Amino acid sequence: MLSAYARRWGVEVTFKELKSGLHLGQRQVTRDSKRVVHALLLPVLAYLLLLRLYGRELDAERGASLFALKQRFTEEVIQEHLERTERKWKEILQQACAAA
């Protein structure tokens, strides 16, 4: 019994991460089949995207924590946004200095 549960543990952890980390099953869904498919498919695709982006860098023994992957993705997006904003303001400043 314990052996069977130990094999299932990875599946349970994945479902928990999908439900709490990507809000699987928490969307308002009508009986429209397209909305049901989207409500189930989008969180799974988001999880697969995170694994695709960072999967090669993961430690095989530790596994992949969805929360760590989400945090890393968020930090990279914020950093990119800050760099883009900084470049934009530098260009504006250079144009203002050149015009003066």
TIVO-2410 file (N, C-alpha, C; in nm, 3 decimals):
# residues 100
REC num residu      c1      c2      c3 atome chaine
REC   1      M   0.082  -0.119   0.000     N      A
REC   1      M   0.000   0.000   0.000    CA      A
REC   1      M   0.087   0.126   0.000     C      A
REC   2      L   0.189   0.127   0.084     N      A
REC   2      L   0.277   0.243   0.090    CA      A
REC   2      L   0.353   0.262  -0.041     C      A
REC   3      S   0.391   0.154  -0.104     N      A
REC   3      S   0.462   0.163  -0.231    CA      A
REC   3      S   0.376   0.227  -0.338     C      A
REC   4      A   0.249   0.188  -0.344     N      A
REC   4      A   0.157   0.246  -0.442    CA      A
REC   4      A   0.136   0.395  -0.415     C      A
REC   5      Y   0.124   0.433  -0.289     N      A
REC   5      Y   0.105   0.573  -0.255    CA      A
REC   5      Y   0.231   0.654  -0.285     C      A
REC   6      A   0.347   0.595  -0.261     N      A
REC   6      A   0.473   0.664  -0.289    CA      A
REC   6      A   0.487   0.694  -0.438     C      A
REC   7      R   0.441   0.604  -0.523     N      A
REC   7      R   0.446   0.629  -0.667    CA      A
REC   7      R   0.349   0.739  -0.707     C      A
REC   8      R   0.241   0.750  -0.637     N      A
REC   8      R   0.138   0.849  -0.670    CA      A
REC   8      R   0.172   0.987  -0.613     C      A
REC   9      W   0.266   0.994  -0.523     N      A
REC   9      W   0.297   1.119  -0.455    CA      A
REC   9      W   0.332   1.231  -0.553     C      A
REC  10      G   0.410   1.204  -0.656     N      A
REC  10      G   0.446   1.305  -0.755    CA      A
REC  10      G   0.325   1.361  -0.826     C      A
REC  11      V   0.228   1.275  -0.855     N      A
REC  11      V   0.105   1.318  -0.920    CA      A
REC  11      V   0.026   1.409  -0.827     C      A
REC  12      E   0.018   1.372  -0.700     N      A
REC  12      E  -0.056   1.453  -0.602    CA      A
REC  12      E   0.007   1.590  -0.586     C      A
REC  13      V   0.139   1.596  -0.581     N      A
REC  13      V   0.209   1.724  -0.568    CA      A
REC  13      V   0.183   1.811  -0.690     C      A
REC  14      T   0.185   1.751  -0.809     N      A
REC  14      T   0.159   1.826  -0.932    CA      A
REC  14      T   0.018   1.883  -0.931     C      A
REC  15      F  -0.081   1.803  -0.893     N      A
REC  15      F  -0.219   1.853  -0.886    CA      A
REC  15      F  -0.232   1.966  -0.784     C      A
REC  16      K  -0.164   1.951  -0.669     N      A
REC  16      K  -0.170   2.056  -0.567    CA      A
REC  16      K  -0.112   2.186  -0.621     C      A
REC  17      E   0.001   2.176  -0.691     N      A
REC  17      E   0.063   2.296  -0.746    CA      A
REC  17      E  -0.024   2.358  -0.854     C      A
REC  18      L  -0.086   2.275  -0.938     N      A
REC  18      L  -0.174   2.329  -1.042    CA      A
REC  18      L  -0.295   2.399  -0.981     C      A
REC  19      K  -0.350   2.341  -0.875     N      A
REC  19      K  -0.468   2.400  -0.813    CA      A
REC  19      K  -0.433   2.528  -0.737     C      A
REC  20      S  -0.327   2.527  -0.660     N      A
REC  20      S  -0.297   2.644  -0.578    CA      A
REC  20      S  -0.209   2.744  -0.652     C      A
REC  21      G  -0.117   2.699  -0.734     N      A
REC  21      G  -0.026   2.790  -0.802    CA      A
REC  21      G  -0.081   2.849  -0.929     C      A
REC  22      L  -0.158   2.774  -1.004     N      A
REC  22      L  -0.211   2.822  -1.131    CA      A
REC  22      L  -0.364   2.829  -1.131     C      A
REC  23      H  -0.425   2.808  -1.017     N      A
REC  23      H  -0.570   2.824  -0.998    CA      A
REC  23      H  -0.652   2.731  -1.088     C      A
REC  24      L  -0.605   2.611  -1.107     N      A
REC  24      L  -0.680   2.512  -1.183    CA      A
REC  24      L  -0.812   2.484  -1.112     C      A
REC  25      G  -0.921   2.493  -1.184     N      A
REC  25      G  -1.052   2.464  -1.128    CA      A
REC  25      G  -1.118   2.578  -1.056     C      A
REC  26      Q  -1.055   2.695  -1.051     N      A
REC  26      Q  -1.113   2.807  -0.979    CA      A
REC  26      Q  -1.180   2.909  -1.071     C      A
REC  27      R  -1.175   2.888  -1.199     N      A
REC  27      R  -1.236   2.981  -1.293    CA      A
REC  27      R  -1.387   2.955  -1.301     C      A
REC  28      Q  -1.460   3.060  -1.332     N      A
REC  28      Q  -1.603   3.046  -1.354    CA      A
REC  28      Q  -1.623   2.981  -1.491     C      A
REC  29      V  -1.684   2.868  -1.493     N      A
REC  29      V  -1.703   2.793  -1.617    CA      A
REC  29      V  -1.850   2.765  -1.635     C      A
REC  30      T  -1.898   2.791  -1.757     N      A
REC  30      T  -2.035   2.755  -1.790    CA      A
REC  30      T  -2.033   2.617  -1.855     C      A
REC  31      R  -2.143   2.577  -1.910     N      A
REC  31      R  -2.147   2.447  -1.977    CA      A
REC  31      R  -2.094   2.453  -2.119     C      A
REC  32      D  -2.053   2.570  -2.162     N      A
REC  32      D  -1.994   2.585  -2.294    CA      A
REC  32      D  -1.864   2.504  -2.297     C      A
REC  33      S  -1.855   2.411  -2.388     N      A
REC  33      S  -1.741   2.319  -2.390    CA      A
REC  33      S  -1.609   2.391  -2.412     C      A
REC  34      K  -1.608   2.499  -2.488     N      A
REC  34      K  -1.483   2.572  -2.510    CA      A
REC  34      K  -1.431   2.634  -2.381     C      A
REC  35      R  -1.520   2.686  -2.300     N      A
REC  35      R  -1.477   2.746  -2.174    CA      A
REC  35      R  -1.425   2.642  -2.076     C      A
REC  36      V  -1.486   2.525  -2.078     N      A
REC  36      V  -1.439   2.417  -1.991    CA      A
REC  36      V  -1.299   2.374  -2.033     C      A
REC  37      V  -1.279   2.359  -2.162     N      A
REC  37      V  -1.147   2.319  -2.214    CA      A
REC  37      V  -1.044   2.424  -2.177     C      A
REC  38      H  -1.076   2.552  -2.195     N      A
REC  38      H  -0.982   2.659  -2.162    CA      A
REC  38      H  -0.950   2.662  -2.014     C      A
REC  39      A  -1.050   2.641  -1.930     N      A
REC  39      A  -1.029   2.643  -1.786    CA      A
REC  39      A  -0.935   2.532  -1.741     C      A
REC  40      L  -0.937   2.421  -1.810     N      A
REC  40      L  -0.848   2.310  -1.776    CA      A
REC  40      L  -0.713   2.319  -1.846     C      A
REC  41      L  -0.715   2.367  -1.968     N      A
REC  41      L  -0.596   2.365  -2.051    CA      A
REC  41      L  -0.498   2.477  -2.018     C      A
REC  42      L  -0.547   2.597  -1.990     N      A
REC  42      L  -0.457   2.711  -1.968    CA      A
REC  42      L  -0.362   2.692  -1.850     C      A
REC  43      P  -0.406   2.646  -1.733     N      A
REC  43      P  -0.311   2.624  -1.624    CA      A
REC  43      P  -0.206   2.517  -1.658     C      A
REC  44      V  -0.247   2.413  -1.725     N      A
REC  44      V  -0.152   2.307  -1.762    CA      A
REC  44      V  -0.050   2.361  -1.862     C      A
REC  45      L  -0.096   2.439  -1.959     N      A
REC  45      L  -0.003   2.499  -2.055    CA      A
REC  45      L   0.093   2.597  -1.988     C      A
REC  46      A   0.045   2.673  -1.891     N      A
REC  46      A   0.132   2.765  -1.819    CA      A
REC  46      A   0.239   2.688  -1.743     C      A
REC  47      Y   0.201   2.578  -1.682     N      A
REC  47      Y   0.297   2.494  -1.609    CA      A
REC  47      Y   0.401   2.436  -1.706     C      A
REC  48      L   0.356   2.388  -1.820     N      A
REC  48      L   0.448   2.333  -1.918    CA      A
REC  48      L   0.541   2.440  -1.974     C      A
REC  49      L   0.491   2.561  -1.990     N      A
REC  49      L   0.575   2.670  -2.036    CA      A
REC  49      L   0.686   2.700  -1.936     C      A
REC  50      L   0.651   2.705  -1.808     N      A
REC  50      L   0.753   2.729  -1.706    CA      A
REC  50      L   0.857   2.618  -1.704     C      A
REC  51      L   0.812   2.495  -1.720     N      A
REC  51      L   0.907   2.384  -1.725    CA      A
REC  51      L   0.996   2.392  -1.849     C      A
REC  52      R   0.939   2.436  -1.959     N      A
REC  52      R   1.016   2.450  -2.083    CA      A
REC  52      R   1.121   2.561  -2.071     C      A
REC  53      L   1.082   2.671  -2.005     N      A
REC  53      L   1.175   2.782  -1.990    CA      A
REC  53      L   1.290   2.750  -1.896     C      A
REC  54      Y   1.261   2.681  -1.787     N      A
REC  54      Y   1.361   2.662  -1.682    CA      A
REC  54      Y   1.394   2.517  -1.653     C      A
REC  55      G   1.337   2.425  -1.728     N      A
REC  55      G   1.353   2.283  -1.698    CA      A
REC  55      G   1.494   2.231  -1.706     C      A
REC  56      R   1.573   2.283  -1.797     N      A
REC  56      R   1.710   2.233  -1.813    CA      A
REC  56      R   1.799   2.270  -1.696     C      A
REC  57      E   1.761   2.373  -1.624     N      A
REC  57      E   1.843   2.422  -1.513    CA      A
REC  57      E   1.802   2.362  -1.378     C      A
REC  58      L   1.699   2.279  -1.376     N      A
REC  58      L   1.650   2.223  -1.251    CA      A
REC  58      L   1.736   2.108  -1.204     C      A
REC  59      D   1.744   2.095  -1.074     N      A
REC  59      D   1.814   1.982  -1.013    CA      A
REC  59      D   1.722   1.861  -1.015     C      A
REC  60      A   1.767   1.752  -1.075     N      A
REC  60      A   1.682   1.633  -1.091    CA      A
REC  60      A   1.640   1.574  -0.957     C      A
REC  61      E   1.723   1.585  -0.857     N      A
REC  61      E   1.691   1.527  -0.726    CA      A
REC  61      E   1.587   1.610  -0.651     C      A
REC  62      R   1.592   1.741  -0.668     N      A
REC  62      R   1.499   1.829  -0.596    CA      A
REC  62      R   1.365   1.842  -0.666     C      A
REC  63      G   1.363   1.824  -0.797     N      A
REC  63      G   1.238   1.836  -0.871    CA      A
REC  63      G   1.208   1.981  -0.904     C      A
REC  64      A   1.088   2.005  -0.950     N      A
REC  64      A   1.048   2.138  -0.993    CA      A
REC  64      A   0.934   2.189  -0.907     C      A
REC  65      S   0.958   2.296  -0.837     N      A
REC  65      S   0.852   2.360  -0.759    CA      A
REC  65      S   0.788   2.467  -0.847     C      A
REC  66      L   0.658   2.456  -0.865     N      A
REC  66      L   0.586   2.553  -0.946    CA      A
REC  66      L   0.600   2.693  -0.888     C      A
REC  67      F   0.599   2.703  -0.758     N      A
REC  67      F   0.607   2.834  -0.694    CA      A
REC  67      F   0.743   2.899  -0.719     C      A
REC  68      A   0.850   2.820  -0.715     N      A
REC  68      A   0.983   2.874  -0.744    CA      A
REC  68      A   0.993   2.915  -0.890     C      A
REC  69      L   0.936   2.835  -0.980     N      A
REC  69      L   0.938   2.869  -1.122    CA      A
REC  69      L   0.858   2.998  -1.149     C      A
REC  70      K   0.742   3.010  -1.085     N      A
REC  70      K   0.661   3.132  -1.102    CA      A
REC  70      K   0.736   3.254  -1.050     C      A
REC  71      Q   0.801   3.240  -0.936     N      A
REC  71      Q   0.874   3.352  -0.878    CA      A
REC  71      Q   0.989   3.393  -0.969     C      A
REC  72      R   1.061   3.296  -1.022     N      A
REC  72      R   1.171   3.328  -1.113    CA      A
REC  72      R   1.121   3.397  -1.239     C      A
REC  73      F   1.011   3.348  -1.296     N      A
REC  73      F   0.954   3.409  -1.415    CA      A
REC  73      F   0.912   3.553  -1.386     C      A
REC  74      T   0.846   3.574  -1.273     N      A
REC  74      T   0.801   3.708  -1.235    CA      A
REC  74      T   0.919   3.802  -1.217     C      A
REC  75      E   1.025   3.755  -1.151     N      A
REC  75      E   1.143   3.839  -1.131    CA      A
REC  75      E   1.207   3.876  -1.265     C      A
REC  76      E   1.213   3.783  -1.358     N      A
REC  76      E   1.273   3.811  -1.488    CA      A
REC  76      E   1.188   3.911  -1.568     C      A
REC  77      V   1.057   3.898  -1.560     N      A
REC  77      V   0.969   3.991  -1.632    CA      A
REC  77      V   0.983   4.131  -1.573     C      A
REC  78      I   0.987   4.141  -1.441     N      A
REC  78      I   1.002   4.272  -1.377    CA      A
REC  78      I   1.137   4.334  -1.411     C      A
REC  79      Q   1.243   4.254  -1.408     N      A
REC  79      Q   1.376   4.304  -1.441    CA      A
REC  79      Q   1.380   4.355  -1.585     C      A
REC  80      E   1.322   4.280  -1.676     N      A
REC  80      E   1.317   4.322  -1.817    CA      A
REC  80      E   1.239   4.452  -1.832     C      A
REC  81      H   1.129   4.464  -1.760     N      A
REC  81      H   1.049   4.585  -1.767    CA      A
REC  81      H   1.129   4.705  -1.714     C      A
REC  82      L   1.199   4.687  -1.603     N      A
REC  82      L   1.280   4.796  -1.548    CA      A
REC  82      L   1.389   4.838  -1.644     C      A
REC  83      E   1.455   4.742  -1.706     N      A
REC  83      E   1.560   4.775  -1.803    CA      A
REC  83      E   1.503   4.849  -1.923     C      A
REC  84      R   1.388   4.807  -1.971     N      A
REC  84      R   1.325   4.873  -2.086    CA      A
REC  84      R   1.284   5.016  -2.049     C      A
REC  85      T   1.230   5.034  -1.929     N      A
REC  85      T   1.192   5.167  -1.884    CA      A
REC  85      T   1.314   5.256  -1.869     C      A
REC  86      E   1.422   5.202  -1.815     N      A
REC  86      E   1.545   5.280  -1.800    CA      A
REC  86      E   1.600   5.324  -1.935     C      A
REC  87      R   1.600   5.234  -2.034     N      A
REC  87      R   1.646   5.270  -2.169    CA      A
REC  87      R   1.559   5.380  -2.228     C      A
REC  88      K   1.430   5.368  -2.209     N      A
REC  88      K   1.337   5.468  -2.262    CA      A
REC  88      K   1.365   5.605  -2.204     C      A
REC  89      W   1.385   5.613  -2.072     N      A
REC  89      W   1.408   5.742  -2.008    CA      A
REC  89      W   1.545   5.798  -2.043     C      A
REC  90      K   1.642   5.712  -2.064     N      A
REC  90      K   1.773   5.759  -2.109    CA      A
REC  90      K   1.763   5.821  -2.248     C      A
REC  91      E   1.686   5.760  -2.336     N      A
REC  91      E   1.665   5.815  -2.470    CA      A
REC  91      E   1.595   5.950  -2.462     C      A
REC  92      I   1.495   5.960  -2.377     N      A
REC  92      I   1.423   6.087  -2.362    CA      A
REC  92      I   1.517   6.195  -2.309     C      A
REC  93      L   1.601   6.158  -2.211     N      A
REC  93      L   1.696   6.253  -2.155    CA      A
REC  93      L   1.798   6.297  -2.260     C      A
REC  94      Q   1.847   6.205  -2.339     N      A
REC  94      Q   1.943   6.239  -2.445    CA      A
REC  94      Q   1.880   6.331  -2.548     C      A
REC  95      Q   1.755   6.307  -2.585     N      A
REC  95      Q   1.685   6.393  -2.680    CA      A
REC  95      Q   1.665   6.533  -2.621     C      A
REC  96      A   1.632   6.539  -2.493     N      A
REC  96      A   1.612   6.669  -2.429    CA      A
REC  96      A   1.744   6.745  -2.420     C      A
REC  97      C   1.853   6.676  -2.390     N      A
REC  97      C   1.984   6.740  -2.383    CA      A
REC  97      C   2.029   6.788  -2.522     C      A
REC  98      A   2.002   6.709  -2.622     N      A
REC  98      A   2.040   6.747  -2.759    CA      A
REC  98      A   1.959   6.867  -2.807     C      A
REC  99      A   1.834   6.876  -2.766     N      A
REC  99      A   1.747   6.986  -2.809    CA      A
REC  99      A   1.782   7.116  -2.736     C      A
REC 100      A   1.840   7.104  -2.618     N      A
REC 100      A   1.871   7.223  -2.538    CA      A
REC 100      A   1.994   7.291  -2.580     C      A
***
